Amino acid sequence: MKVFNFPIASSAAMTVLAFALASCADPRPSGADYLVDVGGVLRIAAAFGYHKPLEAANVTYQKGEGMTGWILEKGDLVMADSLEVLQAHPGWKGKFNQLQARATSMIRAGDIINLPLLAAKLKEPTDPVSIYLHAQFSNATREVLARYRASDSDPKLLQTALVEDINRVVCAQSIYDLQRFAGVVLRTETERALSQNPQGDSLLRLNRLLLEDAYPLELSRSHNQEPNAFLGIPLKAVDPAGRTGVIGVLKFEDRRTGLEDTPTFTHEDEELGQRVANILATVLACSRFQQRQVVGLGAQLGSPMNLVSENRWQQTVMNDIVETITRVLKVDAASIYLAEENRERLFIQAAGGYQRALMGADPKPSYYWGEGVTGRIADTNKEFCAMSLEELRMLGGAIRGKFDAFQMNMQPCAFYGLPLNVSGEAKPIGVLKVECLQSRQFTRKDVLFMRMMGNIISATAWDRP
């Protein structure tokens, strides 16, 4: 497969990557995106989960090196539902397992599975491990602990304080002492790690295991450093000469074991990942070749798109997003409204399904800030879901939609709308809406997908240096 050099892209393109990665998967998996840099080297561009330390280390893969480099060389998607399958693959290497180990050894807020029980042990400690930790805590953390009441206290305040201080303690030195852990039953894994006299990140791992053994009901157990499931997708584009090539690799990993024989990543996830990869490839390729004619593989998994200017490629991406949303969610309409800079009005930017006709209306459909459902979503900066037409009209404050006449008077029985936000802006920059003519529930995965698309829209539309 042809590989295109792709010098690290614009800040807008990187924002697209970061936003997409941060929202396109369940919180459990980890993921990263690599772009082909000068010389054909794959360089990490964005990451989340336990891949985050790799971004800070600015890691790279050569063509053909490891699974990531193999995907770049072959241009093929790889999905595996077990570590055994991964290890049998000719491309598997696990090049940066040690770098990723630090991320899984650190305590996160979600790792505290029983905060009231942990707080009770640390507030007035009686066991040697809790006494030791309490002595290492800052005065501020001790004060938060002293004020904590499980029935009426804000758990986030204590979680944040404990995570910060516990991580500071476990990163400083070994927490093991024979007398301190005399009453703690250690797992075989912990004893093995202890016997190896670990240093650096391995010591950090040992401290995490020791804490898990000391607080088995309070802290979740960390997982293996190698993934139990993997999904890697090549980012493909077509250059101005009409040659198809790979500009990067998008990949997701999960260290948890699926329930029974169910793989962590399903074929539905594979399809969704492919659509995300195609949208990202389009945005990134267009950013790379701005103001020149570019042909990119679009989000529709169909024929290439001719992109001739910045406004044109942004519009093309918006159109592809609404069409992808209608197909993936099986809804009857989807639309994007973007705000004026002064945030007084929202104008339609793209529409799919029965709302596609709105794109040809003159004057261009718009809502004032706070007007109708669309304007109120922007004004309140909150998502809204309606399971009936009556509920939708109640929010909009009118018996009919403002532009029903342009869409053959079709009226939805299910609706979901969300504001489009970007960092540093107090008010939304737009609104994304989906509608269905039949009553239906929007699942957690549906909402997750809409938020992901919303983040891509925001980063694409908000083209600021």
Secondary structure, 3 states (H helix, E strand, C coil): CEECCCCCCCHHHHHHHHHHHHHCCCCCCEEEEEEECCCCCEEEEEEEHHHHHHHHHCCEECCCCHHHHHHHHHCCCEEECCHHHHHHCCCCCCCCHHHHHHHHHCCCHHHECCHHHHHHHHHCCCCHHHHHHHHHCCHHHHHHHHHCCCCCCCHHHHHHHHHHHHHHHHHHCCCCCCCCCCCCCCCHHHHHHHHCCCCCHHHHHHHHHHHHHHCCCCECCCCCCCCCEEEEEEEEEECCCCCEEEEEEEEEEECCCCCCCCCCCCHHHHHHHHHHHHHHHHHHHHHHCCCCCEEECCCCCCCCEEECCHHHHHHHHHHHHHHHHHHHHCCCEEEEEEECCCCCEEEEEEEEECCHHHHHCCCCCEEECCCHHHHHHHHHCCCEEECCHHHHHHHHCCCCCCCHHHHCCCCCCEEEEEEECCCCCCCCCEEEEEEECCCCCCCHHHHHHHHHHHHHHHHHHCCCC
